Amino acid sequence: MGKKATKATRKFAASGQLKKQIQQRRKVQDFKRKAERRKTGSRKGKEREGAAPAGDEKEGDDEEVDEASGKFKGMSVDDFLGGSFMEGDDDDEEMADAADSDEEDEDEDKDGIDDDESFASIDDLDDDEGAAHLQELSKLAEKDPEFFKYLQENDKELLDFDPSAMQADDEEDEDGAEEDEDEEMVSVPTLTKNILQKWQKAILEQRSLRALRKLLIAFRSAVHMNEEDQVVAWSIDDSAVYNKLITTAFKYTPVILAHHCPYKTLPEGRFKGPTQNHKWKTLQKLILSYFHNVMHLLSQLTDDDILVMALEETAKLVPYVTSSRKAVKVYLKTCLELWSTAEDKVRIAAFLSVRKLASSTDTSLLDIALKNTYLTLVRACKQTSAHTLPSINLMKNSASELYTIDHATSYPHAFGYIRQLAILLRNSMKQMTKESYKQVYNWQYVHCVDFWAIVLARACDRQKELERGAESELRPLIYPLVQVSQGAIKLIPNARSYPYHLHLSRSLLHLSQHTHTYIPLAPTLIPMVVAPLTGSFGKGGSLRPLDLETTLRAPQQYLRTRVYGEGVVDEACFVLAEYLASAPVHASVAFPEITVPILAALRHAVKAAHKPAKGAKGKGRGKEAGTVKTLVDRVEESARWVEERRRGVAFAPGKLDEVHRWESSVKVEETPLGKFVRVQRKAREKRRKLMEKARDGEGEVLDED
């Protein structure tokens, strides 16, 4: 007498999936046999042909050399900045190994196999759990207050339950299921609110894995409900039940998994998956199936609130899917797509999910996250406007946080991508053509330089290094980044490129302020202040002021116009004031001597500004001269302030320890120049907010006639 089939097996056979499963397995077996026959035939053919001549082998080697020498030929800026030249065979081999381990899951996902048969062994785990977890439920408010608050707001009736009634409901469900097995399945059952509440009670009261399995099977049906060639276990007719099912699956699944398979959280915020748990092997397929269904659902959701909730709850499942490279790849791709295209709150939630993935103890996951995050950033910043700039800045700041998780792991990535920028600059300097200049003078190059300046500023911040007690591994990259940036500024020094020069100067200024590294920015900024005052920038016209933050190269009609000169002088003076008020410059004991050539050039420009511009009518450029004169006065006051402080100095310049101690005691914000810069920052911030309101149409008043 044969062994009696389990209830789950009988259900699976009755659902009509058994025949489909058998056919699918036969197709896989036929495919494997054909592939084996092809391999056998190929080996026999090679044996008949024998060894290849020596001359042919040499010719193949020559082709390889030619291919390597022309590696960068014909490559676009997008491909180059995307890191194409760094891509080797490592990722391919890694993904190939992952594909072998995930081949079985992939086949199941493609064919839409019912999860009921694959996860039938979960029922056995539930039998080992025993009675309800009343004591744990009473402590739920202390252990997980966020989930307890959610239950109070949305499912308060689940907190008031009767265990005996729950047991009777389970028995009734089992009896009904036994009766359904004897009948032929004609139509898909409809999920109702009562059925969903029974599952919720079982999950909440007993931490039932059986109820979780039923819930996730229904969740899969909801995800693939309107798709063709997809056999679902449940039909959902009510939108309220659909929303409740989706929300319940998102909220309850992490709680149940944390109870049965808790993962380890290390002191530094890293985590380690629950590989040692005896239930993990049984639950792994269920978790991966649910995770792929969530990724499929994320591409369909349009409501931002549900997207944020889905990302937040899915991030809690990341420790359970890191063993599957296929799941990691799909998850990373989905999150980064939302991070680069969605609304701000969705972007933040997506980035936090990526950061959770990068916090694994497996450093290979951090490598994958760093590479794909940078590539996504490069693609997103190809076009920049007043509307896209805030989103790009958000992406750069959040991605820089990812690169500071592990400085040693981030170093090879940062080194390789900064080297890309240097190669593009070198090619442009050699060829000196219009097309080669475009390889450097584009928004992607500017944003890449700015991004690495943000990364190095955050990683090599002087205060953080003092707290760590050691320098960052990324500090050696400051010098090559500065060299690349200054080389790009000198590539085309004409007046139309002043906006480009200002972008790179701001990036270097940010790097200098945080790392306390002296970077000579004055030779870059002084010509932008002097040229509009001494040159022929006096043309009139009705052009509106040029937005230098979203301009890379000034249009031809703005060249030598008064409005363009005023904008450049105002912005260059502010950046120069910020530079002179930074700690590496102003806190230096030699600040009066540093400012001597700067003040001389500015005074000469102010005198020249009072003369009428060549070919222009009217008086001299008094507005620009007044801006520069105010800056000169504040710098002179600060120079005298430093001279007063250093009169009582008794140490010689060779006593570097004493020099550093004196410089660290200087509070730049209390100096005349520091106070001036603080006022200018507030004024510019206020003006920026007014511009944003005007751009968004806020605060407009229409006259009522």
C-alpha positions in Angstrom: 0.0 0.0 0.0 1.5 3.3 -1.1 2.1 6.3 1.2 -1.0 8.6 1.5 -0.6 11.9 -0.1 -0.5 15.0 2.1 -3.3 17.5 2.1 -1.1 20.1 0.4 -0.3 17.6 -2.4 -4.0 16.9 -2.9 -4.8 20.6 -3.1 -2.1 21.1 -5.6 -3.4 18.3 -7.8 -7.0 19.6 -7.5 -5.9 23.1 -8.6 -5.0 21.9 -12.1 -1.3 22.9 -11.6 0.1 19.3 -11.5 -0.2 18.7 -15.2 1.3 22.0 -16.0 4.2 21.3 -13.6 4.9 17.9 -15.2 4.9 19.5 -18.7 7.3 22.2 -17.6 9.7 19.7 -16.1 9.7 17.6 -19.2 10.5 20.7 -21.3 13.5 21.5 -19.0 14.7 17.9 -19.3 14.4 18.0 -23.1 16.3 21.2 -23.2 19.1 19.8 -21.1 19.3 16.7 -23.3 19.6 18.8 -26.5 22.2 21.0 -24.9 24.2 17.9 -23.9 24.0 16.5 -27.4 25.2 19.8 -28.9 28.2 19.8 -26.5 29.0 16.1 -27.4 28.8 16.9 -31.1 31.1 19.9 -30.7 33.7 17.9 -28.9 33.7 15.2 -31.6 34.0 17.8 -34.3 37.1 19.3 -32.6 38.7 15.9 -32.3 38.3 15.3 -36.1 39.6 18.7 -37.0 42.7 18.3 -34.8 44.9 21.1 -33.5 44.9 24.5 -35.3 48.0 25.7 -37.2 50.5 27.9 -35.3 50.0 30.8 -37.7 46.3 31.0 -37.0 46.9 31.2 -33.3 49.3 34.0 -33.7 46.8 35.9 -35.9 44.3 35.6 -33.1 46.7 37.1 -30.6 47.3 40.1 -32.9 43.6 40.7 -33.0 43.5 40.8 -29.2 46.3 43.4 -29.1 44.5 45.5 -31.6 41.3 45.3 -29.7 43.0 46.3 -26.4 44.8 49.2 -28.0 41.5 50.6 -29.4 39.6 50.1 -26.3 38.4 53.7 -25.9 38.0 54.4 -29.6 34.4 55.4 -30.6 33.2 55.4 -27.0 30.7 58.1 -26.0 30.9 60.2 -22.9 27.9 58.4 -21.4 29.6 55.0 -21.8 33.0 56.3 -20.6 31.6 58.0 -17.5 29.5 55.0 -16.9 32.7 53.0 -16.2 32.6 50.8 -19.3 36.4 50.6 -19.4 36.5 49.3 -15.9 34.0 46.5 -16.5 35.8 43.2 -16.6 34.7 39.6 -16.3 34.2 39.7 -12.6 30.6 40.7 -12.6 29.8 38.3 -15.4 31.3 35.4 -13.5 29.6 36.5 -10.3 26.2 36.7 -12.0 26.8 33.4 -13.8 27.5 31.7 -10.4 24.4 33.3 -9.1 22.3 32.2 -12.0 23.2 28.6 -11.3 22.1 28.8 -7.7 18.9 30.6 -8.7 18.0 28.6 -11.8 15.3 26.6 -10.0 13.6 29.8 -8.6 13.8 31.4 -12.0 12.0 28.6 -13.7 9.2 28.7 -11.1 8.8 32.5 -11.4 8.5 32.3 -15.2 5.9 29.6 -15.2 3.8 31.0 -12.4 3.8 27.8 -10.4 1.5 27.9 -7.4 3.4 28.4 -4.2 1.1 26.1 -2.3 2.9 23.0 -3.5 6.4 24.4 -3.0 5.9 25.6 0.5 3.8 22.7 1.8 6.5 21.9 4.4 5.8 25.2 6.2 2.7 23.5 7.7 5.1 21.2 9.6 6.9 24.1 11.1 3.6 25.5 12.4 2.8 22.3 14.1 6.0 22.6 16.2 5.1 26.1 17.4 2.3 24.9 19.8 -0.1 27.3 21.5 -0.7 31.0 20.9 1.9 33.6 21.8 -0.3 35.6 24.2 2.6 36.7 26.3 4.5 38.0 23.3 1.4 39.8 22.1 1.3 41.6 25.5 4.9 42.8 25.0 4.3 43.9 21.4 4.0 47.5 22.4 7.5 47.4 23.9 9.2 45.3 21.3 7.8 46.8 18.1 5.9 50.1 19.0 5.6 51.1 15.3 3.8 47.8 14.4 1.6 48.0 17.5 0.6 51.6 16.6 -0.3 50.4 13.1 -2.5 47.7 14.6 -4.2 50.2 16.9 -5.0 52.5 14.0 -6.0 50.0 11.3 -6.7 46.6 12.9 -7.7 47.3 16.5 -10.1 44.3 16.5 -7.1 42.0 16.1 -5.8 43.0 19.5 -9.0 41.7 21.1 -9.2 38.0 20.3 -10.5 34.7 21.6 -8.0 31.9 21.2 -10.7 29.2 21.4 -12.7 30.9 18.7 -9.6 31.1 16.6 -9.0 27.4 17.0 -12.6 26.7 16.0 -12.2 28.9 12.9 -9.1 27.0 11.9 -10.8 23.6 12.2 -13.7 25.0 10.2 -11.4 26.1 7.5 -9.7 22.7 7.4 -13.0 20.9 7.2 -14.1 23.2 4.4 -10.9 22.6 2.6 -11.3 18.8 2.9 -14.7 19.1 1.3 -13.4 21.2 -1.5 -10.8 18.6 -2.3 -13.4 16.0 -3.1 -15.1 18.4 -5.6 -13.6 19.4 -8.9 -12.4 22.9 -9.0 -14.4 24.9 -11.5 -13.7 28.5 -10.6 -11.1 30.5 -8.6 -12.3 31.3 -5.1 -12.9 35.0 -4.2 -11.0 36.5 -1.3 -13.2 38.2 1.2 -12.6 40.4 4.2 -13.5 37.6 6.6 -11.0 35.2 5.2 -8.3 37.9 5.3 -9.2 38.7 8.9 -8.8 35.1 9.9 -5.3 35.1 8.4 -4.5 38.3 10.2 -5.6 36.8 13.6 -3.6 33.7 13.1 -0.5 35.6 12.2 -0.9 38.0 15.1 -1.9 35.6 17.8 0.1 32.5 16.9 2.8 33.9 14.6 1.4 31.2 12.2 3.6 30.4 9.2 0.7 28.5 7.7 -1.4 31.7 7.7 1.5 33.7 6.4 1.9 31.2 3.5 -1.8 31.6 2.6 -1.5 35.4 2.9 1.5 35.5 0.5 -0.2 33.2 -2.0 -3.1 35.6 -2.0 -0.6 38.4 -2.4 0.9 36.8 -5.5 -2.6 36.5 -6.9 -3.2 40.2 -6.3 0.1 41.1 -8.0 -0.6 39.0 -11.1 -4.3 39.4 -11.1 -4.8 41.2 -14.4 -2.0 39.4 -16.3 -2.6 36.8 -19.0 -1.1 33.3 -18.8 -1.0 33.6 -15.0 -2.9 31.0 -13.0 -3.9 32.6 -9.6 -5.2 31.0 -6.5 -7.6 33.8 -5.5 -9.7 36.3 -7.3 -10.2 39.8 -5.7 -13.3 41.8 -6.6 -13.3 44.4 -3.9 -10.8 47.3 -4.0 -10.9 47.6 -0.2 -9.9 43.9 0.2 -7.1 44.4 -2.4 -5.7 47.4 -0.5 -6.0 45.6 2.8 -4.3 42.5 1.4 -1.4 44.5 0.1 -1.0 46.5 3.3 -1.2 43.4 5.5 1.4 41.5 3.5 3.8 44.5 3.7 3.3 45.1 7.4 3.0 41.5 8.8 5.6 39.6 6.8 8.7 41.3 8.4 7.2 40.7 11.9 6.7 37.0 11.4 10.1 36.5 9.8 11.8 38.4 12.6 10.1 36.1 15.1 10.9 32.8 13.4 14.2 33.7 11.7 15.9 36.7 13.4 19.0 38.0 11.8 22.1 39.4 13.6 22.7 43.1 13.8 26.3 44.1 14.4 27.4 47.2 16.4 28.4 49.2 13.3 25.0 48.9 11.8 25.9 45.9 9.6 23.8 42.8 9.5 24.2 39.1 8.9 21.6 36.9 7.4 19.9 34.0 9.4 21.7 31.2 7.7 22.1 29.2 11.0 18.4 29.0 11.7 16.9 25.6 11.3 13.7 27.1 9.7 15.6 29.1 7.2 15.9 26.4 4.6 12.2 25.9 4.6 11.3 29.5 4.5 13.9 30.6 2.0 11.8 29.9 -1.1 8.7 31.5 0.4 10.6 34.7 1.1 12.3 34.9 -2.3 9.0 34.3 -4.0 7.3 37.1 -2.0 10.3 39.4 -2.6 10.1 39.0 -6.4 6.3 39.6 -6.3 6.9 42.8 -4.4 9.5 44.0 -7.0 6.9 43.2 -9.7 4.3 45.2 -7.8 6.6 48.2 -7.3 6.8 48.8 -11.0 3.0 49.1 -11.1 2.3 51.3 -8.1 1.7 55.0 -8.7 0.6 56.2 -5.2 3.6 57.8 -3.5 2.5 56.8 0.0 2.1 53.2 -0.8 5.4 53.2 -2.6 7.1 54.6 0.5 5.5 52.0 2.7 6.4 49.2 0.3 10.1 50.3 0.2 10.3 50.8 4.0 8.8 47.3 4.7 10.7 45.6 2.0 14.0 47.0 3.4 13.3 44.9 6.5 13.5 41.8 4.3 16.8 42.6 2.8 18.8 40.4 5.2 16.7 37.4 4.1 17.5 37.7 0.4 21.2 38.6 0.3 22.0 34.9 -0.4 20.3 35.2 -3.8 22.3 37.4 -6.3 19.3 37.4 -8.6 17.0 38.9 -6.0 19.7 41.5 -5.1 20.1 42.5 -8.7 16.4 42.9 -9.2 16.0 44.8 -5.9 18.9 47.1 -6.6 17.7 47.9 -10.1 14.1 48.7 -8.9 15.2 50.9 -6.0 17.7 52.8 -8.1 15.1 53.5 -10.8 12.8 55.0 -8.2 15.7 56.8 -6.7 16.4 58.6 -10.0 12.9 59.2 -11.3 10.3 59.4 -8.4 9.3 62.2 -6.1 11.6 63.3 -3.3 10.0 61.2 -0.5 10.1 58.1 -2.7 13.7 58.8 -3.6 14.7 59.0 0.0 12.9 55.7 0.8 14.5 54.0 -2.2 17.9 55.2 -1.2 17.5 54.0 2.4 16.6 50.6 1.0 19.8 50.6 -1.1 21.8 51.7 2.0 20.3 48.8 3.9 21.5 46.4 1.2 25.0 48.0 1.3 25.1 47.5 5.1 25.5 43.7 4.7 28.6 42.0 6.1 29.2 40.7 2.5 31.4 43.4 0.9 30.6 42.2 -2.6 27.0 43.6 -2.1 28.5 47.0 -1.2 30.7 46.8 -4.4 27.6 46.1 -6.5 25.6 48.9 -4.8 28.4 51.5 -5.2 28.9 50.8 -8.9 25.3 50.8 -9.9 24.5 53.9 -7.8 27.2 55.9 -9.5 26.1 54.7 -13.0 22.5 55.7 -12.2 23.7 59.1 -11.0 25.7 59.7 -14.2 22.7 58.8 -16.4 20.3 61.0 -14.4 22.5 64.2 -14.6 22.9 64.3 -18.4 20.5 67.3 -18.6 20.2 69.9 -15.9 17.6 72.6 -15.5 16.1 74.7 -12.7 13.5 71.9 -12.2 15.9 68.9 -12.2 18.8 70.5 -10.3 17.3 69.9 -6.8 16.7 66.3 -7.6 20.3 65.9 -8.9 21.7 67.5 -5.7 19.6 65.1 -3.6 21.0 62.2 -5.5 24.6 63.4 -5.1 24.3 64.0 -1.4 22.6 60.6 -0.7 25.0 58.7 -3.0 28.0 60.3 -1.2 26.7 58.8 2.1 26.8 55.4 0.5 30.5 55.9 -0.5 31.4 56.7 3.1 30.1 53.5 4.7 33.4 51.7 4.1 36.3 54.0 2.9 38.6 51.1 2.0 35.9 49.4 -0.2 35.1 52.8 -1.8 38.7 53.7 -2.7 39.0 51.5 -5.8 35.7 52.9 -7.2 36.6 56.5 -6.5 40.1 56.0 -7.9 38.8 54.4 -11.1 36.1 57.0 -11.8 38.4 60.0 -11.0 40.9 58.4 -13.4 38.1 58.4 -16.0 37.8 62.2 -15.6 41.5 62.6 -16.0 41.6 60.5 -19.2 38.8 62.6 -20.8 40.7 65.8 -19.9 44.0 64.4 -21.3 42.3 63.5 -24.6 40.8 66.9 -24.9 44.1 68.7 -24.2 45.8 66.5 -26.9 43.3 66.8 -29.7 42.2 70.4 -29.1 39.1 70.0 -31.3 35.5 71.1 -30.8 34.3 67.5 -30.3 37.1 66.7 -27.8 36.1 69.8 -25.8 32.6 68.5 -25.6 33.9 65.4 -23.7 34.8 67.7 -20.8 32.5 70.7 -21.2 29.2 68.9 -20.4 26.9 68.6 -17.4 27.9 65.0 -16.6 31.5 66.0 -16.2 30.6 68.9 -13.9 28.3 66.8 -11.7 30.9 64.0 -11.5 33.6 66.4 -10.3 31.1 67.9 -7.8 30.0 64.4 -6.6 33.6 63.3 -5.9 34.3 66.6 -4.1 31.2 65.9 -1.9 32.4 62.3 -1.2 35.9 63.4 -0.3 34.7 66.3 1.8 32.4 64.0 3.8 35.0 61.2 4.1 38.0 63.4 4.9 36.3 66.0 7.1 38.8 67.2 9.6 36.5 67.0 12.6 35.5 63.4 11.7 39.1 62.4 11.2 40.0 63.8 14.6 37.1 61.7 16.2 38.3 58.6 14.4 41.9 59.2 15.3 43.1 58.4 11.8 43.1 59.8 8.3 40.6 58.5 5.8 41.7 56.0 3.1 40.2 58.4 0.5 42.4 61.4 1.5 45.1 60.6 -1.2 42.5 61.2 -3.9 42.1 64.9 -3.0 45.2 65.9 -5.0 44.3 64.2 -8.3 40.7 65.5 -8.1 42.0 69.1 -7.6 44.4 68.7 -10.5 41.7 67.4 -12.8 39.3 70.2 -11.9 41.9 73.0 -12.4 43.0 71.4 -15.7 39.4 71.5 -16.9 39.0 75.1 -15.9 42.2 76.1 -17.9 41.1 74.1 -20.9 38.9 77.0 -22.4 39.6 80.2 -20.5 37.3 82.5 -22.5 34.4 84.6 -21.1 31.6 82.3 -22.3 33.0 79.5 -20.1 32.8 81.5 -16.9 29.7 79.6 -15.7 31.5 76.3 -16.1 34.5 77.7 -14.2 32.2 78.8 -11.4 30.7 75.3 -11.1 34.0 73.7 -10.6 35.3 76.4 -8.3 32.3 75.9 -6.0 33.1 72.2 -5.9 36.7 72.8 -5.0 35.7 75.4 -2.4 33.4 72.8 -0.7 36.2 70.3 -0.7 38.7 72.9 0.8 36.3 74.0 3.6 35.6 70.5 4.9 39.1 68.9 4.5 41.0 72.0 5.5 43.2 71.6 2.5 44.6 74.8 0.9 43.5 74.9 -2.8 44.7 78.0 -4.8 41.3 79.2 -6.2 42.2 82.9 -6.4 43.9 82.6 -9.9 40.7 81.2 -11.2 38.3 83.7 -9.6 40.2 86.9 -10.0 39.9 87.0 -13.9 36.1 86.6 -13.6 36.0 89.7 -11.4 38.5 91.8 -13.3 37.5 91.1 -16.9 33.9 92.5 -16.7 35.3 95.7 -15.1 38.3 96.3 -17.4 37.0 94.8 -20.6 34.2 95.7 -23.0 31.3 94.4 -21.0 29.1 97.4 -21.6 26.6 96.4 -24.3 23.1 97.3 -23.4 20.0 95.2 -24.2 16.8 93.8 -22.8 18.1 90.4 -21.9 17.0 89.0 -18.6 19.7 88.0 -16.0 21.3 84.7 -16.8 20.8 81.9 -14.2 24.4 80.8 -13.7 23.5 77.8 -11.6 21.7 76.1 -14.5 24.0 77.5 -17.3 27.1 75.7 -18.5 28.2 78.0 -21.3 26.8 81.5 -21.8 24.8 82.0 -25.0 26.3 84.1 -27.7 23.9 87.0 -27.3 25.0 87.4 -23.7 28.6 87.8 -24.5 30.1 91.2 -23.5 26.7 92.4 -22.3 26.2 94.5 -19.1 23.7 92.0 -17.6 26.1 89.1 -18.1 29.0 91.1 -16.6 27.0 92.0 -13.5 26.0 88.4 -12.9 29.5 87.1 -13.3 31.0 89.7 -11.0 28.4 89.2 -8.3 28.8 85.4 -8.3 32.6 85.5 -8.6 32.9 88.0 -5.7 30.7 85.8 -3.5 32.7 82.7 -4.2 36.0 84.6 -3.7 34.7 85.9 -0.4 33.7 82.4 0.7 37.2 81.2 -0.3 39.0 83.9 1.6 36.8 83.3 4.6 37.4 79.6 4.7 39.6 78.1 7.4 42.5 77.0 5.3 43.0 80.6 4.1 41.6 83.0 6.7 42.8 81.0 9.7 46.3 81.0 8.4 48.9 83.0 10.2 50.0 84.3 6.8 46.6 85.6 5.7 47.7 89.3 5.3 50.5 88.2 2.9 48.1 85.9 1.0 45.7 88.7 0.3 48.4 91.2 -1.0 48.2 90.2 -4.7 44.5 89.7 -4.6 43.8 93.1 -3.2 46.2 94.7 -5.7 44.3 93.1 -8.6 40.9 94.1 -7.2 41.9 97.7 -6.5 43.1 98.1 -10.1 39.8 96.7 -11.4 37.8 99.1 -9.3 39.7 102.1 -10.7 39.2 100.9 -14.3 35.5 100.3 -13.7 34.9 104.1 -13.2 35.9 104.7 -16.8 33.3 104.2 -19.6 33.6 100.9 -21.3 35.1 100.9 -24.8 32.4 101.3 -27.3 29.7 101.8 -24.7 27.6 104.9 -23.9 27.0 106.3 -20.5 29.0 106.2 -17.3 31.3 103.6 -15.9 30.2 100.3 -14.3 29.4 101.6 -10.8 27.3 98.7 -9.6 30.0 96.1 -10.3 32.7 98.4 -8.9 30.6 98.9 -5.7 30.4 95.1 -5.2 34.1 94.6 -5.6 34.9 97.7 -3.4 32.9 96.3 -0.5 34.8 93.0 -0.8 38.1 94.8 -0.8 37.2 96.7 2.4 36.2 93.6 4.3 39.3 91.7 3.2 41.5 94.7 4.4 39.8 94.7 7.7 40.3 91.0 8.2 44.0 91.4 7.3 44.4 94.0 10.0 42.5 91.8 12.4 44.9 88.9 11.8 47.9 91.3 12.2 46.6 92.4 15.6 46.3 88.8 16.8 49.7 87.7 15.7 51.6 90.7 17.2 52.0 88.8 20.5 53.3 85.6 18.7 56.6 84.4 20.2 57.2 81.4 18.0 59.2 81.2 14.7 57.7 80.0 11.4 59.6 76.7 11.8 57.7 75.7 14.9 54.9 74.0 13.0 53.1 72.6 16.1 52.8 76.1 17.6 51.6 77.5 14.2 48.9 74.8 14.0 47.8 75.5 17.5 47.5 79.2 16.8 45.6 78.6 13.6 43.1 76.2 15.3 42.3 78.9 17.8 41.2 81.4 15.2 37.4 81.6 14.9 36.8 82.8 11.3 33.1 83.5 11.8 34.1 86.3 14.3 36.3 88.1 11.7 35.0 91.1 9.6 35.1 89.0 6.5 33.4 86.1 8.2 30.5 88.3 9.3 30.2 89.8 5.8 30.0 86.3 4.3 27.4 85.2 6.8 25.2 88.2 5.8 25.7 87.5 2.1 24.7 83.8 2.6 21.4 84.8 4.2 20.6 87.3 1.5 21.3 84.8 -1.3 19.3 82.1 0.4 16.3 84.4 0.8 16.6 85.4 -2.9 16.8 81.8 -3.9 13.6 80.9 -2.0 11.8 83.8 -3.7 12.9 82.6 -7.1 11.7 79.1 -6.3 8.3 80.4 -5.3 8.1 82.5 -8.4 9.0 79.5 -10.5 6.4 77.3 -8.8 3.7 80.0 -9.1 3.3 80.5 -5.4 2.4 83.9 -3.9 1.0 85.3 -7.2 -1.7 87.9 -6.7 -4.1 88.7 -9.6 -5.8 92.0 -9.8 -9.5 91.8 -9.7 -11.1 94.1 -12.2 
